[in-house]
Amino acid sequence: QKEVEQNSGPLSVPEGAIASLNCTYSDRVSQSFFWYRQYSGKSPELIMSIYSNGDKEDGRFTAQLNKASQYVSLLIRDSQPSDSATYLCAVNRRPSGSARQLTFGSGTQLTVLP
Amino acid sequence: GAVVSQHPSWVICKSGTSVKIECRSLDFQATTMFWYRQFPKQSLMLMATSNEGSKATYEQGVEKDKFLINHASLTLSTLTVTSAHPEDSSFYICSARELGTSGNIQYFGAGTRLSVL
């Protein structure tokens, strides 16, 4: 089982719709969770961080965390063509014998159709 | 958010030569910096964790003698790809974690695209 799993997509939604991105993680003791956006050929850009169960909203973005189910999601409301990118879920964890580090999912490619 | 500067953004080199990539935290101090590699259509893979003033910790399968990491100050880490070969061509990205912050947020540099001929 991968440490962090995402649906690879691609996911296509029409402009103005809600895009829903999902992520599950295997390390139950993880405490910090992040969503990054990566445009083609660019480095990741932090969109949201979430540490507690429940919802966290920032503009058109809402992150949801359910530690019991080991599940993190990102909702993008009123999707715009400029939201088209790969979205990376990242979980902060401490592998055995290693320092705390981010583990990334494989990413979900989102396309917002005009 | 905090700014991480990475240079060069793009480099082409001949096989067998060495390439140095710099990663600087511009407006904060970073005790820990991370180096990632990303191949096309794949996610980021952590190569090594760099702590200021100490040796880097390399992930399994990453050759420490080939990928030399130096973290001499709280604002600068360098990655040197020694004797580069075409299979080392990739997108290298650094990130930095701000000293004293909770939540372990990492800020990423813009990345360096390396092409080895």
Chai-1 contact restraints between the chains, C-beta under 6 A:
chainA,res_idxA,chainB,res_idxB,connection_type,confidence,min_distance_angstrom,max_distance_angstrom,comment,restraint_id
A,S32,B,G103,contact,1.0,0.0,6.0,A-B,restraint_1
A,S32,B,N104,contact,1.0,0.0,6.0,A-B,restraint_2
A,S43,B,I93,contact,1.0,0.0,6.0,A-B,restraint_3
A,S43,B,F108,contact,1.0,0.0,6.0,A-B,restraint_4
A,S43,B,A110,contact,1.0,0.0,6.0,A-B,restraint_5
A,S43,B,G111,contact,1.0,0.0,6.0,A-B,restraint_6
A,P44,B,F108,contact,1.0,0.0,6.0,A-B,restraint_7
A,S49,B,G103,contact,1.0,0.0,6.0,A-B,restraint_8
A,N92,B,N104,contact,1.0,0.0,6.0,A-B,restraint_9
A,A99,B,T49,contact,1.0,0.0,6.0,A-B,restraint_10
A,Q101,B,L46,contact,1.0,0.0,6.0,A-B,restraint_11
A,L102,B,Q106,contact,1.0,0.0,6.0,A-B,restraint_12
A,F104,B,S43,contact,1.0,0.0,6.0,A-B,restraint_13
A,F104,B,L44,contact,1.0,0.0,6.0,A-B,restraint_14
A,S106,B,S43,contact,1.0,0.0,6.0,A-B,restraint_15
A,G107,B,S43,contact,1.0,0.0,6.0,A-B,restraint_16
